[in-house]
């Protein structure tokens, strides 16, 4: 039973990383190519062929302006998939607090108050 749980955990981790990587690649494609590079290319080609119209220019400017927004949206979808497969294991807060106290054990609250008074 333990072995099956470890295998599921590894598969979930792999699927999470795959979702994250696909989210990044899809964000680069949608936000970088489809909504940024392609409209710029269309404007250049249309201008060179004397076919640049106001509606074409406005559409391209809107696509360029929202390219990063849509790239972020697509990336977020991949990140949500990553977190779905990653799971939500709660951190060990007691261990984190103990490490923090050990790191800052040389100063006490009284020492900090005295420093502020001076």
HELIX and SHEET records of a PDB file:
HELIX    1   1 UNK A    2  UNK A   27  1                                  26    
HELIX    2   2 UNK A   28  UNK A   37  3                                  10    
HELIX    3   3 UNK A   38  UNK A   48  1                                  11    
HELIX    4   4 UNK A   54  UNK A   65  1                                  12    
HELIX    5   5 UNK A   67  UNK A   86  1                                  20    
HELIX    6   6 UNK A   93  UNK A  103  1                                  11    
HELIX    7   7 UNK A  109  UNK A  117  1                                   9    
END                                                                             
